[in-house]
Amino acid sequence: MTSTAWNRLSLNAAEGSLITAIRECMVRSPRQLNNAFEADAELLDLGAGGLLALTVDTLNDGAELATATTPYAKGWLTTTVSVSDLAAVAADPVAVLVSCSLRRDRWTLEDAREFGRGASEAAERYGCHVVGGDTNWANEESFTSCALGTLRRGSVLSRLGARPGDALYVTGPVGAGNAVGFRTLALGGTAAGDPWLPEARVAAGDPLRRYARACIDTSDGLLSAAVSLAELNGLGVEVVLHDEVYAPIASAVAEAARLPRWCSAAAEWGEFELLYAIDPADAERCSRAMSERGLQPAHVGQFVAGPELLLIDESGQRRDLRTLLPRMRALDPAGSLLADLRALLTGGS
């Protein structure tokens, strides 16, 4: 397997082939430490200048913004998606750039102020600032953020390094992103109250640098993240999800829709927790350090030497992720999502 191979379950084949084709026509930087797909952020060695992490993410109108229903929430999410990638490599955020493509007929000056406030307050939460960007009128709304951070030499963390027998932990409750997105598109809109504001887990940096062997964020959902780590490391994985690992909103939406909770870990509106591989001997110490920083780490499985990619759900049923994840990805978020999901569950996995 080459570092730019895209024929893995963890990657969308069409997207992966495009990324590979684009990179084939680029000259690789001699400063770059990671290959394609090997880390959430790009890692550069600047010599005497230290180590730099940088990343860019775009949110397009429609399903990708289903979890952000106000201008403030869109600003917050725009900053968070890129800073979360820095958190996954245990980088310290320095600055964020934001680019907006806006529709003239939808955005007011007050909307713009609220977007800027959300983007800025998220950055401040993560110990950095929005320092600039670009704004354009367009026929379709989209938001892009580029985040830059610094790394401590000798403590580079990527998606590589997991070993058979390593425990799989997540920094906090899962399923919130999928629950909010599903509630918006399939259950008739948002609930009253404050918008959902996911948080990039920058606070996990020190424990991750000290103990974790590999890490990825869960922005594409917990199960996709687990499969990514397994496949990149040439391992199998058993994800074990008990009721207590789910965010309260995930449990509430599952109950309202009469769906199993594991659905909120299988779709791709992630909650921006960090999923990390760790030697079981270090797991308790790492969890204590996480808890001291206000996080709620949970054990969600283990890596194995064999090829299996399994989910053991809250009912104890074993599900093959090679079958389940492609079927979940095939669902159209803009279609009859609830009916299609129930049909998938009835058909078995």
N, C-alpha and C positions, 0 to 999 in steps of 0.2 A: 504494500500500500504506500503510495507517495503522499507527501504532505498536502498536495493540491487535489487529491482524488475527491470526486464529489459523489461517487456511487455508493453512498452510505445511507442507512435509514435515517440518520440524524439530519440529513440535508435534503431539501427539495431539489430534485434532479435538474429541473429547468434552471433554477436559480444557481445551483452549484456549477452547472456547465458554463453559464454566462460568466460567473466569477473566474473560473479557470481560464476561459478564453481571454478575458480582459487582462489577467495577470501574465499570460503567455507573451503578450506584446509589451510588457513593462520591464525595465531594467531594475533588478533588485538592489536595494540600498545595502552597501557593505556594513552599515550601522545596525541593520535590523536583526533582532535576536530570535524572532519567531517566524515560522512558516505559515502559510495560509491555513486558517481554521484552528490554529493551535492555541490561540489566546483570545480573550474577549476584546482586548485592546492591542494595538500594534506597539511593540517594544523596541526602542532604539537606544543604542549605547553611544552617548555623545562624548566619550573619552573623559577628559578632565571636567566636562560639563555635567557628568553624571548620567543617569538613566532617565529616559523620557517615555511616558505612556500617552498614546493619543488614539482617539476613536471618533467616529462620526455615525450618526443614526438619523433616519428620516421617518416621519410619521405622515402617512397619506390620509386624505379624507375618506370616510367610510368606516370599514371594520376596524382599521388600525387605531382610530380615535374613538371607538365605542366606549372606552372606559373613561374618557375625558369629556364631560358634557357641558362645561362652562369655559369661557376664555381663560380664567385663572387656572383651572385644572389642566388645560392644554399647555399653558406656559410651564406649569410645574412638571408635567409629564415630559415635555420636550427637553428640559434640563436633566431630568432623572434618567432617561433612557441611556444617555451617553455617560453620565457619571457612574451609573451602575456597572458599565464595562470597566471603568477604572477601578471600582471596588473589587471586581472579580480578579484583578491582577494585583490587588493590595497596594495600589498606587495612592498617593496623596493628591487630591484634586487641587489644581492651581487656577484654572480659568475655563470658561465656557464661551463659545461663540454660537449665536443663534441666527438661523436664516428662516424667514417666513415668506410663503407664497399665499397671498390672501385674495379673496373675492371682493370686488368693490361693493357688490350688492348685499354683503353679509356683515361687514365689519365696520363698527363705529369707532370713534376716538375712545370712548369709554371701554369698549371691548379691547382695544389695543393696550390701554393702560392696565387693564386687568390681566391680560396675557403677560405683559412685561413684569407686573408685580409677582405673578405666579412663578415665572422663570427665575426672577431674581431671588425671591424668598427661598426657593428650592436650593439655589446655588449657595446662599448663605447658610442654609441648613447643613450643607456638605463642606463648609469651610472654604468656599471660593466665591468667585463673582462672575457674572456675565459681563464680558469686556467689549462686546461688539457683535457684528454680524451683518446681515443683509436682508432687505425687505423688498418684495416685488408684488405687483398685481398679477393674478393668474386666473384661469378658468376653473382650476381645481385647487383646493386648499391643501397645503402641506407645510410641515415644520421640520427643520433640520437642526441638530446641535452637534457641535464638535467640542469635545472635552480634552483637556491636556492635564497631565499629572506627572509627578516625579516618583521615582522608585529608589529604594535603598539598595545600593550595590551589594550583591551577594544574597539578595532575598527575592529574586525574581520568581513569581508564581504564574503558572499558565494552566492550560487544560491537560498538559502532559505530566506524568509522574505517578499516577495511580497504580497500585499493585494488587494482585489477587489477595483477597482477605481483608483489604482495606474497608473500613466502615464508611458509609455514605451519610453525611449530615447536611441539614439545611439550617440556615441562620434564623428562620422564623416560620410562622404559620403559612401554609400554602393554599392556593385556590382562589384568592381574593380577586385577582385580575380577571380570571375566567368567569367568576360569578358576576362581577360588575358588567363585563361585556355581554354575557349571556342575558342578564337582566335587561340591559338596554335594547338588545336586538330581538330577543325572543319572548320577553315577558312584558312588553308594552311600555318600556321606558324606565326612567330612574325613579328611585324612591325619594321621598322628601328628606331634607336634611343636607348636610355638607357633602360635597363631592368626594370621591375616593382619591386620595393623594398618596400613591405608593412612595416608598422611601428607598433610595440607594443605600446599601449597607456599608457605607464608608467606615462606620464604627468597628467593623470586624477586621480591619486591616492588621492590627498588631497580632491578634491571635492567629490569623491566617498565615502571616509571615513566619510565625514561630512554629506552627504545627501542621498546617495543611500540605498535602502533596500535590493536589490538583484542584482546580476550582473553575466554576462557570456560573454565570447568573441564570436566573430562571425566567428571563423576559419572554421566552418562547414556551413557557410551561415547564413544570417540574419533570415530567416524563421525558420530554424531548431533551432536556438538559442532561438527565441521567444517561440516556442512550448516547448522546454526544460524547460524554466523558468515557463511557465504556468503549465505544468504537474507536475513538482516537488513541486509546491506550491498548487496543487489541484484547479487551477483556469482555466478559459477560457481566450482567448486573441483575440483581434481584432487588426491586424497589418494594418496600413493605410500608403500606400506608394505613395506620390506625386512625380511628375517629379523632383523636386528640391533635393530630398534626394539621388539621384544616383550620383556616381562618373562620371566625364566627359567621361572616357573610357568606362564605362558601357553603357552610352547613345550612344556613337559613334558605339560600336560594335552591339548594338541592332538595330540601324538604318541600318548598313551595312548588317546585316543578316536578316533584315525585321522581327524582333521578338519584342514582348512586353518587356519593361524594367524589369518587375517583374521577368522575367526568371533569371536575374542576382542576385536576392535575394533568389531564390528557390533552386539552385544547391549548391554544397558543397565545392567549392574552395572559402574559405572565405577571407575577407579583413582585419581581425584582428582589427576591431573596437570593442568597448565594448558596450553591450546592457544592460541597467540597468532600474530597477523599482524604481520609486520615487513618494513620495507624491506630488500631483499637486501643493500644496501650497509651496513646496520647489523647484519646477522645474526651475523657472526663476532665482533664486539665484544660483542654481547649474550650469545652462547654462552660466551665466555671469562668474563664476569662471572657467569653462571650456574654455570659449573664451579668458580669460586673459592668458591662458596657450597655446594658439595657436590652440585649437581644434574647431571643427564646429559642436556642438551638434544639433540634430534634433529630433523632436517629431515624433514617428512612430507608435503610437497606445496606447492602454490601456488594463489593465487586468479587467476581469469581473467575477462575481460570478458563472455564468452559465458554461456549458460544451463546448461552441462553440470555435472552433479554426479557425479563419477566416482571410483571406487576402482581403483587399479592395484595388484593384490595382489602377494604375494611371488613368485608364479610369472610375473608380468608380464601377467596377464589383466586386461582392462578390464571393470569391472562398473558398471552404472548404479545409482546409489544411490536414484534415484526408484523403482526396482523392488525393489531389495534390502532397504532399510530397512523398508518397510511389511510385507514378508513375514517379516522377522526379528521385528518387534514383534508379529505375529499368533501367534507360537509361545507356547504356554501353559507357563510355567515349572513349574507344578505337574502337568503332564501327562507324556506320554512324550516328554520333551524331546530325548533323543538320537535316537530314531527319527524324530521330526518334523523335526529338523535335517538328518538324513541324507536324508530325503525331499525337503526343500527344495533341498539341494545337487544331488541327482540330477535334479531337475526343471529345474535351471538357473536363472540369475538374469540 
